[in-house]
Amino acid sequence: MKTSRMWITTLVVLGPTACVGNPILAPDAHGDYEVAVTFSGERLATLTEITLEVVVTDHDGAPVTDFEAIDFEFRLEGDQVWTPRRLGLHDGHYAGSFMFWSSGDHEVRIRAQNHGADHAETIYAPTGHMEVERIHKNVGEYRIEMETYPGQIHEGSAVEVKFWVLEAADGHAVGGMVAEIHFERVSTGGSMTHGATEHAPGVYEAVHTFAEHGETAVRIGFQDAHAEHYEAAFRVTVGEAH
């Protein structure tokens, strides 16, 4: 598996360059610690499991592994609430898996709690952002992107599902097609199909109520101007109701 390494100090706002690789940054000496963060994969994309590794060392270079708890936290820029993911200790470093639900610029940080402390403290907090792209697939001559609104889905919620159909060669939006969006529960096979509406050129969408938690396959099918039929499917995880 390819990895992208982040040595954290002042975060350089790379913006569009995140599409060709995660940012590579210099070490962060934050208080009593230096923190190095590694993300799996060449890109950060929605609905994709990402493995995160965090190495914390003191100023002598010795690993620090005695935190009572350590969390990776993220939020979409402009949001007020952080989403935490607990990391576990593995062979002298901390690691865990997580997923981004929404594309766009994200703030991230690492919070750690020492033994005997009554609260966690931030040991890594870049000043800029990390860009997360939409999950996508190339099908024939088309690039298909998908996103849900809201990004994190819970059972019983009505969700706006959007697909972007683009020419893979130049990213030009492909509009004017008749498309359907199909939803199928992975565990039971129960399914429903909606006719997609096109409110903007090349953007096909439908509103669907996810009645049960678990995995759902979401698929768009369309016929292009050459009478060729194409499909692209993605899986989303529906959480239990709050």
C-alpha atoms as an extended CHARMM CRD file, in Angstrom:
* protein
*
       242  EXT
         1         1  MET       CA              0.0000000000        0.0000000000        0.0000000000  PROA      1               0.0000000000
         2         2  LYS       CA              1.3220000000        3.4260000000       -0.8830000000  PROA      2               0.0000000000
         3         3  THR       CA              1.4920000000        5.9480000000        1.9150000000  PROA      3               0.0000000000
         4         4  SER       CA              1.7740000000        9.7010000000        2.1880000000  PROA      4               0.0000000000
         5         5  ARG       CA              3.7050000000       11.0810000000        5.1260000000  PROA      5               0.0000000000
         6         6  MET       CA              2.9440000000       14.2960000000        6.9730000000  PROA      6               0.0000000000
         7         7  TRP       CA              5.6500000000       15.7960000000        9.1640000000  PROA      7               0.0000000000
         8         8  ILE       CA              3.6810000000       18.4100000000       11.0150000000  PROA      8               0.0000000000
         9         9  THR       CA              4.7160000000       21.9750000000       11.7420000000  PROA      9               0.0000000000
        10        10  THR       CA              3.0800000000       24.8870000000        9.9440000000  PROA      10              0.0000000000
        11        11  LEU       CA              0.5950000000       23.4100000000        7.4770000000  PROA      11              0.0000000000
        12        12  VAL       CA              1.1050000000       24.6590000000        3.9580000000  PROA      12              0.0000000000
        13        13  VAL       CA             -2.3000000000       25.1910000000        2.3270000000  PROA      13              0.0000000000
        14        14  LEU       CA             -1.8430000000       23.0830000000       -0.7850000000  PROA      14              0.0000000000
        15        15  GLY       CA             -5.4360000000       23.1350000000       -2.0400000000  PROA      15              0.0000000000
        16        16  PRO       CA             -5.5550000000       21.6820000000       -5.5710000000  PROA      16              0.0000000000
        17        17  THR       CA             -2.2720000000       19.7990000000       -5.1780000000  PROA      17              0.0000000000
        18        18  ALA       CA             -4.0840000000       17.3770000000       -2.8720000000  PROA      18              0.0000000000
        19        19  CYS       CA             -5.4940000000       15.8290000000       -6.0480000000  PROA      19              0.0000000000
        20        20  VAL       CA             -2.0610000000       14.4400000000       -6.9220000000  PROA      20              0.0000000000
        21        21  GLY       CA             -0.9470000000       13.4300000000       -3.4280000000  PROA      21              0.0000000000
        22        22  ASN       CA             -1.3740000000       14.2050000000        0.2320000000  PROA      22              0.0000000000
        23        23  PRO       CA              0.6740000000       17.1230000000        1.6170000000  PROA      23              0.0000000000
        24        24  ILE       CA              4.2010000000       16.4000000000        2.8380000000  PROA      24              0.0000000000
        25        25  LEU       CA              5.1970000000       18.6570000000        5.6910000000  PROA      25              0.0000000000
        26        26  ALA       CA              8.0400000000       19.2530000000        8.1530000000  PROA      26              0.0000000000
        27        27  PRO       CA              8.2150000000       17.8940000000       11.7560000000  PROA      27              0.0000000000
        28        28  ASP       CA              6.1480000000       19.5970000000       14.4390000000  PROA      28              0.0000000000
        29        29  ALA       CA              7.7080000000       20.2770000000       17.7960000000  PROA      29              0.0000000000
        30        30  HSD       CA              4.5710000000       20.9430000000       19.8070000000  PROA      30              0.0000000000
        31        31  GLY       CA              5.2350000000       21.5440000000       23.4900000000  PROA      31              0.0000000000
        32        32  ASP       CA              6.9900000000       18.4600000000       24.8560000000  PROA      32              0.0000000000
        33        33  TYR       CA              6.4910000000       16.3210000000       21.7550000000  PROA      33              0.0000000000
        34        34  GLU       CA              7.2790000000       15.9330000000       18.0970000000  PROA      34              0.0000000000
        35        35  VAL       CA              4.4400000000       14.4230000000       16.0690000000  PROA      35              0.0000000000
        36        36  ALA       CA              4.6420000000       12.6500000000       12.6910000000  PROA      36              0.0000000000
        37        37  VAL       CA              1.4330000000       11.6120000000       10.9100000000  PROA      37              0.0000000000
        38        38  THR       CA              1.0780000000        9.1790000000        8.0040000000  PROA      38              0.0000000000
        39        39  PHE       CA             -2.0760000000        8.5900000000        5.9300000000  PROA      39              0.0000000000
        40        40  SER       CA             -2.4920000000        5.5530000000        3.6980000000  PROA      40              0.0000000000
        41        41  GLY       CA             -3.0970000000        6.1090000000       -0.0050000000  PROA      41              0.0000000000
        42        42  GLU       CA             -2.0290000000        8.7430000000       -2.4790000000  PROA      42              0.0000000000
        43        43  ARG       CA             -5.1770000000       10.8510000000       -2.0600000000  PROA      43              0.0000000000
        44        44  LEU       CA             -7.7440000000       11.6470000000        0.5840000000  PROA      44              0.0000000000
        45        45  ALA       CA            -11.2130000000       10.8170000000       -0.7300000000  PROA      45              0.0000000000
        46        46  THR       CA            -14.6790000000       10.4770000000        0.7760000000  PROA      46              0.0000000000
        47        47  LEU       CA            -16.2120000000        7.0860000000        1.6610000000  PROA      47              0.0000000000
        48        48  THR       CA            -12.7820000000        5.4520000000        1.5790000000  PROA      48              0.0000000000
        49        49  GLU       CA            -11.2620000000        3.7690000000        4.6330000000  PROA      49              0.0000000000
        50        50  ILE       CA             -8.0530000000        5.5640000000        5.5300000000  PROA      50              0.0000000000
        51        51  THR       CA             -5.4140000000        4.1670000000        7.8650000000  PROA      51              0.0000000000
        52        52  LEU       CA             -3.7010000000        6.7280000000       10.0510000000  PROA      52              0.0000000000
        53        53  GLU       CA             -0.4100000000        6.2570000000       11.9090000000  PROA      53              0.0000000000
        54        54  VAL       CA              0.8850000000        8.7280000000       14.4800000000  PROA      54              0.0000000000
        55        55  VAL       CA              4.4090000000        8.6510000000       15.9080000000  PROA      55              0.0000000000
        56        56  VAL       CA              4.9700000000       10.7920000000       19.0030000000  PROA      56              0.0000000000
        57        57  THR       CA              8.5200000000       11.3290000000       20.2710000000  PROA      57              0.0000000000
        58        58  ASP       CA             10.1260000000       13.5000000000       22.9100000000  PROA      58              0.0000000000
        59        59  HSD       CA             12.8800000000       15.9830000000       22.1550000000  PROA      59              0.0000000000
        60        60  ASP       CA             15.4840000000       13.2150000000       22.5730000000  PROA      60              0.0000000000
        61        61  GLY       CA             13.7810000000       11.1950000000       19.8490000000  PROA      61              0.0000000000
        62        62  ALA       CA             12.4160000000        8.5400000000       22.2100000000  PROA      62              0.0000000000
        63        63  PRO       CA              8.8960000000        7.2430000000       21.4420000000  PROA      63              0.0000000000
        64        64  VAL       CA              6.1200000000        8.4630000000       23.7540000000  PROA      64              0.0000000000
        65        65  THR       CA              3.6530000000        5.5800000000       24.2020000000  PROA      65              0.0000000000
        66        66  ASP       CA              2.1680000000        6.0770000000       27.6610000000  PROA      66              0.0000000000
        67        67  PHE       CA             -0.8630000000        8.2640000000       26.9100000000  PROA      67              0.0000000000
        68        68  GLU       CA             -4.0740000000        7.1470000000       28.5600000000  PROA      68              0.0000000000
        69        69  ALA       CA             -5.9410000000        8.0620000000       25.3630000000  PROA      69              0.0000000000
        70        70  ILE       CA             -5.1000000000        9.6380000000       22.0160000000  PROA      70              0.0000000000
        71        71  ASP       CA             -7.5900000000       10.7380000000       19.3330000000  PROA      71              0.0000000000
        72        72  PHE       CA             -7.4460000000       11.9580000000       15.7520000000  PROA      72              0.0000000000
        73        73  GLU       CA            -10.1380000000       14.6160000000       15.2180000000  PROA      73              0.0000000000
        74        74  PHE       CA            -11.4160000000       16.2510000000       12.0350000000  PROA      74              0.0000000000
        75        75  ARG       CA            -14.1320000000       18.6400000000       10.8820000000  PROA      75              0.0000000000
        76        76  LEU       CA            -15.1600000000       20.3280000000        7.6500000000  PROA      76              0.0000000000
        77        77  GLU       CA            -14.0320000000       23.9420000000        7.6210000000  PROA      77              0.0000000000
        78        78  GLY       CA            -16.8360000000       26.1000000000        8.9770000000  PROA      78              0.0000000000
        79        79  ASP       CA            -18.2920000000       23.3370000000       11.1500000000  PROA      79              0.0000000000
        80        80  GLN       CA            -18.2220000000       23.7070000000       14.9130000000  PROA      80              0.0000000000
        81        81  VAL       CA            -18.1420000000       20.0710000000       16.0070000000  PROA      81              0.0000000000
        82        82  TRP       CA            -15.0660000000       17.8370000000       15.8170000000  PROA      82              0.0000000000
        83        83  THR       CA            -15.4090000000       14.1550000000       14.9370000000  PROA      83              0.0000000000
        84        84  PRO       CA            -12.9970000000       12.0470000000       17.0430000000  PROA      84              0.0000000000
        85        85  ARG       CA            -11.4630000000        8.6810000000       16.1920000000  PROA      85              0.0000000000
        86        86  ARG       CA             -9.6700000000        6.7920000000       18.9690000000  PROA      86              0.0000000000
        87        87  LEU       CA             -6.1960000000        5.4980000000       18.0970000000  PROA      87              0.0000000000
        88        88  GLY       CA             -4.6280000000        2.3430000000       19.4830000000  PROA      88              0.0000000000
        89        89  LEU       CA             -1.0130000000        1.5840000000       20.3860000000  PROA      89              0.0000000000
        90        90  HSD       CA              0.7910000000       -0.6560000000       17.8720000000  PROA      90              0.0000000000
        91        91  ASP       CA              4.5400000000       -1.4090000000       17.9360000000  PROA      91              0.0000000000
        92        92  GLY       CA              5.6120000000        1.9070000000       19.3880000000  PROA      92              0.0000000000
        93        93  HSD       CA              3.1750000000        4.1510000000       17.5080000000  PROA      93              0.0000000000
        94        94  TYR       CA             -0.5440000000        4.9270000000       17.4280000000  PROA      94              0.0000000000
        95        95  ALA       CA             -2.8170000000        3.8560000000       14.6040000000  PROA      95              0.0000000000
        96        96  GLY       CA             -6.4650000000        3.6610000000       13.5880000000  PROA      96              0.0000000000
        97        97  SER       CA             -8.8640000000        3.7530000000       10.6460000000  PROA      97              0.0000000000
        98        98  PHE       CA            -11.4710000000        6.3430000000        9.7570000000  PROA      98              0.0000000000
        99        99  MET       CA            -13.4410000000        7.7650000000        6.8470000000  PROA      99              0.0000000000
       100       100  PHE       CA            -14.2450000000       11.2380000000        5.5370000000  PROA      100             0.0000000000
       101       101  TRP       CA            -17.9530000000       11.6460000000        4.6480000000  PROA      101             0.0000000000
       102       102  SER       CA            -17.8380000000       15.0730000000        2.9640000000  PROA      102             0.0000000000
       103       103  SER       CA            -15.4990000000       16.5420000000        0.3820000000  PROA      103             0.0000000000
       104       104  GLY       CA            -13.8160000000       19.9080000000        0.7710000000  PROA      104             0.0000000000
       105       105  ASP       CA            -11.3110000000       21.5040000000        3.1180000000  PROA      105             0.0000000000
       106       106  HSD       CA            -10.9400000000       19.8580000000        6.5390000000  PROA      106             0.0000000000
       107       107  GLU       CA             -9.2800000000       20.8860000000        9.7620000000  PROA      107             0.0000000000
       108       108  VAL       CA             -7.4960000000       18.0920000000       11.6560000000  PROA      108             0.0000000000
       109       109  ARG       CA             -5.7910000000       17.7180000000       15.0060000000  PROA      109             0.0000000000
       110       110  ILE       CA             -4.4040000000       15.1540000000       17.4790000000  PROA      110             0.0000000000
       111       111  ARG       CA             -5.5830000000       15.2170000000       21.1050000000  PROA      111             0.0000000000
       112       112  ALA       CA             -3.8550000000       13.2270000000       23.8620000000  PROA      112             0.0000000000
       113       113  GLN       CA             -4.6440000000       12.6130000000       27.5330000000  PROA      113             0.0000000000
       114       114  ASN       CA             -1.8870000000       11.8060000000       30.0020000000  PROA      114             0.0000000000
       115       115  HSD       CA             -2.4200000000        9.2970000000       32.7970000000  PROA      115             0.0000000000
       116       116  GLY       CA             -3.9530000000       11.0080000000       35.8140000000  PROA      116             0.0000000000
       117       117  ALA       CA             -5.1140000000       14.0290000000       33.7870000000  PROA      117             0.0000000000
       118       118  ASP       CA             -8.8060000000       14.9420000000       33.7450000000  PROA      118             0.0000000000
       119       119  HSD       CA             -8.7880000000       16.2060000000       30.1430000000  PROA      119             0.0000000000
       120       120  ALA       CA             -7.0140000000       15.8260000000       26.8150000000  PROA      120             0.0000000000
       121       121  GLU       CA             -4.6970000000       18.3970000000       25.2810000000  PROA      121             0.0000000000
       122       122  THR       CA             -3.9650000000       19.1740000000       21.6450000000  PROA      122             0.0000000000
       123       123  ILE       CA             -0.4910000000       17.9560000000       20.6510000000  PROA      123             0.0000000000
       124       124  TYR       CA             -0.8770000000       18.5710000000       16.9120000000  PROA      124             0.0000000000
       125       125  ALA       CA             -2.9350000000       21.3460000000       15.3120000000  PROA      125             0.0000000000
       126       126  PRO       CA             -2.0010000000       22.6100000000       11.8310000000  PROA      126             0.0000000000
       127       127  THR       CA             -3.1450000000       26.1150000000       10.9880000000  PROA      127             0.0000000000
       128       128  GLY       CA             -4.3520000000       25.3520000000        7.4720000000  PROA      128             0.0000000000
       129       129  HSD       CA             -6.4690000000       22.6420000000        5.9220000000  PROA      129             0.0000000000
       130       130  MET       CA             -6.4030000000       19.3070000000        4.1260000000  PROA      130             0.0000000000
       131       131  GLU       CA             -8.4020000000       18.8720000000        0.9220000000  PROA      131             0.0000000000
       132       132  VAL       CA            -10.6210000000       15.8000000000        0.5570000000  PROA      132             0.0000000000
       133       133  GLU       CA            -11.9440000000       14.9370000000       -2.9140000000  PROA      133             0.0000000000
       134       134  ARG       CA            -15.1800000000       13.1480000000       -3.8250000000  PROA      134             0.0000000000
       135       135  ILE       CA            -15.0460000000        9.4080000000       -4.2810000000  PROA      135             0.0000000000
       136       136  HSD       CA            -15.0830000000        8.5690000000       -7.9830000000  PROA      136             0.0000000000
       137       137  LYS       CA            -14.7690000000        5.8240000000      -10.5910000000  PROA      137             0.0000000000
       138       138  ASN       CA            -13.8630000000        5.8870000000      -14.2570000000  PROA      138             0.0000000000
       139       139  VAL       CA            -16.3850000000        3.9920000000      -16.3900000000  PROA      139             0.0000000000
       140       140  GLY       CA            -15.6350000000        3.8690000000      -20.0990000000  PROA      140             0.0000000000
       141       141  GLU       CA            -14.9840000000        7.4370000000      -21.2070000000  PROA      141             0.0000000000
       142       142  TYR       CA            -16.6510000000        8.9380000000      -18.1290000000  PROA      142             0.0000000000
       143       143  ARG       CA            -15.5700000000        9.9130000000      -14.6270000000  PROA      143             0.0000000000
       144       144  ILE       CA            -18.3990000000        9.3880000000      -12.1150000000  PROA      144             0.0000000000
       145       145  GLU       CA            -18.2750000000       11.2000000000       -8.7740000000  PROA      145             0.0000000000
       146       146  MET       CA            -20.7310000000       10.7920000000       -5.9030000000  PROA      146             0.0000000000
       147       147  GLU       CA            -21.5430000000       12.5790000000       -2.6730000000  PROA      147             0.0000000000
       148       148  THR       CA            -24.3480000000       12.4960000000       -0.1140000000  PROA      148             0.0000000000
       149       149  TYR       CA            -25.8470000000       15.4240000000        1.8010000000  PROA      149             0.0000000000
       150       150  PRO       CA            -25.5010000000       15.2020000000        4.7300000000  PROA      150             0.0000000000
       151       151  GLY       CA            -22.2720000000       13.2930000000        4.4220000000  PROA      151             0.0000000000
       152       152  GLN       CA            -22.7130000000       11.0200000000        7.4250000000  PROA      152             0.0000000000
       153       153  ILE       CA            -25.9530000000        9.0390000000        7.0450000000  PROA      153             0.0000000000
       154       154  HSD       CA            -28.1340000000        7.6330000000        9.8290000000  PROA      154             0.0000000000
       155       155  GLU       CA            -31.1010000000        5.3170000000        9.4740000000  PROA      155             0.0000000000
       156       156  GLY       CA            -34.4260000000        7.0680000000        8.9990000000  PROA      156             0.0000000000
       157       157  SER       CA            -32.8620000000       10.1550000000        7.4230000000  PROA      157             0.0000000000
       158       158  ALA       CA            -33.7780000000       11.5680000000        4.0240000000  PROA      158             0.0000000000
       159       159  VAL       CA            -30.5330000000       12.1070000000        2.1120000000  PROA      159             0.0000000000
       160       160  GLU       CA            -29.7720000000       13.9680000000       -1.1020000000  PROA      160             0.0000000000
       161       161  VAL       CA            -27.5620000000       11.7720000000       -3.2890000000  PROA      161             0.0000000000
       162       162  LYS       CA            -25.7090000000       13.4400000000       -6.1720000000  PROA      162             0.0000000000
       163       163  PHE       CA            -23.6880000000       12.0170000000       -9.0470000000  PROA      163             0.0000000000
       164       164  TRP       CA            -21.4220000000       14.0730000000      -11.3010000000  PROA      164             0.0000000000
       165       165  VAL       CA            -20.9730000000       12.6320000000      -14.8010000000  PROA      165             0.0000000000
       166       166  LEU       CA            -17.8660000000       14.0810000000      -16.4180000000  PROA      166             0.0000000000
       167       167  GLU       CA            -15.7800000000       13.3340000000      -19.4580000000  PROA      167             0.0000000000
       168       168  ALA       CA            -12.7450000000       11.5230000000      -18.1050000000  PROA      168             0.0000000000
       169       169  ALA       CA            -10.4210000000       13.2080000000      -20.5960000000  PROA      169             0.0000000000
       170       170  ASP       CA            -11.1190000000       16.8380000000      -19.7060000000  PROA      170             0.0000000000
       171       171  GLY       CA            -13.6110000000       16.9340000000      -16.8040000000  PROA      171             0.0000000000
       172       172  HSD       CA            -16.3580000000       18.4700000000      -18.9590000000  PROA      172             0.0000000000
       173       173  ALA       CA            -19.8530000000       17.9250000000      -17.4910000000  PROA      173             0.0000000000
       174       174  VAL       CA            -22.0670000000       15.5860000000      -19.5180000000  PROA      174             0.0000000000
       175       175  GLY       CA            -25.6790000000       16.7180000000      -19.2950000000  PROA      175             0.0000000000
       176       176  GLY       CA            -28.9850000000       15.9150000000      -20.8870000000  PROA      176             0.0000000000
       177       177  MET       CA            -29.0300000000       12.1840000000      -20.1770000000  PROA      177             0.0000000000
       178       178  VAL       CA            -31.7980000000       10.1000000000      -18.6340000000  PROA      178             0.0000000000
       179       179  ALA       CA            -30.4260000000        8.5190000000      -15.4640000000  PROA      179             0.0000000000
       180       180  GLU       CA            -31.6840000000        6.3510000000      -12.6200000000  PROA      180             0.0000000000
       181       181  ILE       CA            -30.2550000000        6.0010000000       -9.1270000000  PROA      181             0.0000000000
       182       182  HSD       CA            -30.6260000000        2.5750000000       -7.5340000000  PROA      182             0.0000000000
       183       183  PHE       CA            -30.3070000000        1.7090000000       -3.8260000000  PROA      183             0.0000000000
       184       184  GLU       CA            -29.7700000000       -1.8590000000       -2.6240000000  PROA      184             0.0000000000
       185       185  ARG       CA            -29.2930000000       -3.1170000000        0.9380000000  PROA      185             0.0000000000
       186       186  VAL       CA            -26.1900000000       -5.2980000000        0.9030000000  PROA      186             0.0000000000
       187       187  SER       CA            -27.3540000000       -7.6930000000        3.6390000000  PROA      187             0.0000000000
       188       188  THR       CA            -30.9560000000       -8.2570000000        2.5090000000  PROA      188             0.0000000000
       189       189  GLY       CA            -31.0160000000       -7.3540000000       -1.1810000000  PROA      189             0.0000000000
       190       190  GLY       CA            -33.9760000000       -5.0090000000       -0.6900000000  PROA      190             0.0000000000
       191       191  SER       CA            -33.8620000000       -2.2760000000       -3.3020000000  PROA      191             0.0000000000
       192       192  MET       CA            -35.4520000000        0.9100000000       -4.6110000000  PROA      192             0.0000000000
       193       193  THR       CA            -34.9050000000        2.9700000000       -7.7610000000  PROA      193             0.0000000000
       194       194  HSD       CA            -35.4300000000        6.7010000000       -8.2680000000  PROA      194             0.0000000000
       195       195  GLY       CA            -35.4730000000        8.6430000000      -11.5060000000  PROA      195             0.0000000000
       196       196  ALA       CA            -32.6460000000       11.1760000000      -11.2710000000  PROA      196             0.0000000000
       197       197  THR       CA            -33.2220000000       14.8820000000      -11.7350000000  PROA      197             0.0000000000
       198       198  GLU       CA            -30.6350000000       17.1830000000      -13.3250000000  PROA      198             0.0000000000
       199       199  HSD       CA            -30.6780000000       20.6080000000      -11.6380000000  PROA      199             0.0000000000
       200       200  ALA       CA            -27.2310000000       21.5130000000      -13.0050000000  PROA      200             0.0000000000
       201       201  PRO       CA            -25.5190000000       20.2470000000      -16.1740000000  PROA      201             0.0000000000
       202       202  GLY       CA            -24.0650000000       16.7800000000      -15.5690000000  PROA      202             0.0000000000
       203       203  VAL       CA            -25.2490000000       16.5840000000      -11.9440000000  PROA      203             0.0000000000
       204       204  TYR       CA            -27.8580000000       13.8640000000      -11.4000000000  PROA      204             0.0000000000
       205       205  GLU       CA            -29.5600000000       13.5790000000       -8.0430000000  PROA      205             0.0000000000
       206       206  ALA       CA            -32.3220000000       11.9610000000       -6.0090000000  PROA      206             0.0000000000
       207       207  VAL       CA            -33.5680000000       12.1070000000       -2.4330000000  PROA      207             0.0000000000
       208       208  HSD       CA            -33.6890000000        8.7510000000       -0.6670000000  PROA      208             0.0000000000
       209       209  THR       CA            -34.6980000000        7.7420000000        2.8630000000  PROA      209             0.0000000000
       210       210  PHE       CA            -32.3240000000        5.1570000000        4.3000000000  PROA      210             0.0000000000
       211       211  ALA       CA            -34.6670000000        3.0950000000        6.4510000000  PROA      211             0.0000000000
       212       212  GLU       CA            -32.1080000000        0.6780000000        7.9600000000  PROA      212             0.0000000000
       213       213  HSD       CA            -28.5600000000        0.8670000000        9.2110000000  PROA      213             0.0000000000
       214       214  GLY       CA            -25.7910000000       -1.0960000000        7.5360000000  PROA      214             0.0000000000
       215       215  GLU       CA            -24.2270000000       -1.0400000000        4.0880000000  PROA      215             0.0000000000
       216       216  THR       CA            -26.1380000000        0.1440000000        1.0340000000  PROA      216             0.0000000000
       217       217  ALA       CA            -24.9260000000       -0.0150000000       -2.5570000000  PROA      217             0.0000000000
       218       218  VAL       CA            -25.7890000000        3.1700000000       -4.4500000000  PROA      218             0.0000000000
       219       219  ARG       CA            -25.6510000000        2.9160000000       -8.2380000000  PROA      219             0.0000000000
       220       220  ILE       CA            -26.2780000000        5.3030000000      -11.1070000000  PROA      220             0.0000000000
       221       221  GLY       CA            -27.2320000000        3.9860000000      -14.5390000000  PROA      221             0.0000000000
       222       222  PHE       CA            -27.4760000000        6.1460000000      -17.6690000000  PROA      222             0.0000000000
       223       223  GLN       CA            -27.4850000000        5.9490000000      -21.4430000000  PROA      223             0.0000000000
       224       224  ASP       CA            -25.2470000000        8.3530000000      -23.3320000000  PROA      224             0.0000000000
       225       225  ALA       CA            -25.7300000000       10.0350000000      -26.6970000000  PROA      225             0.0000000000
       226       226  HSD       CA            -24.3040000000        6.9560000000      -28.4600000000  PROA      226             0.0000000000
       227       227  ALA       CA            -26.9960000000        4.7210000000      -26.9140000000  PROA      227             0.0000000000
       228       228  GLU       CA            -24.3780000000        3.0480000000      -24.7110000000  PROA      228             0.0000000000
       229       229  HSD       CA            -25.4380000000        2.1200000000      -21.1740000000  PROA      229             0.0000000000
       230       230  TYR       CA            -23.1000000000        2.7830000000      -18.2580000000  PROA      230             0.0000000000
       231       231  GLU       CA            -23.2800000000        2.1140000000      -14.5180000000  PROA      231             0.0000000000
       232       232  ALA       CA            -21.1780000000        3.0450000000      -11.5120000000  PROA      232             0.0000000000
       233       233  ALA       CA            -21.7730000000        1.8060000000       -7.9560000000  PROA      233             0.0000000000
       234       234  PHE       CA            -20.4990000000        2.9370000000       -4.5730000000  PROA      234             0.0000000000
       235       235  ARG       CA            -21.1460000000        1.6660000000       -1.0540000000  PROA      235             0.0000000000
       236       236  VAL       CA            -22.2440000000        3.8530000000        1.8280000000  PROA      236             0.0000000000
       237       237  THR       CA            -22.4860000000        2.9210000000        5.4940000000  PROA      237             0.0000000000
       238       238  VAL       CA            -25.6910000000        3.9360000000        7.2570000000  PROA      238             0.0000000000
       239       239  GLY       CA            -25.3230000000        4.4130000000       10.9860000000  PROA      239             0.0000000000
       240       240  GLU       CA            -27.9000000000        3.6380000000       13.6440000000  PROA      240             0.0000000000
       241       241  ALA       CA            -30.3530000000        6.4040000000       14.5280000000  PROA      241             0.0000000000
       242       242  HSD       CA            -29.1830000000        8.8900000000       17.1410000000  PROA      242             0.0000000000
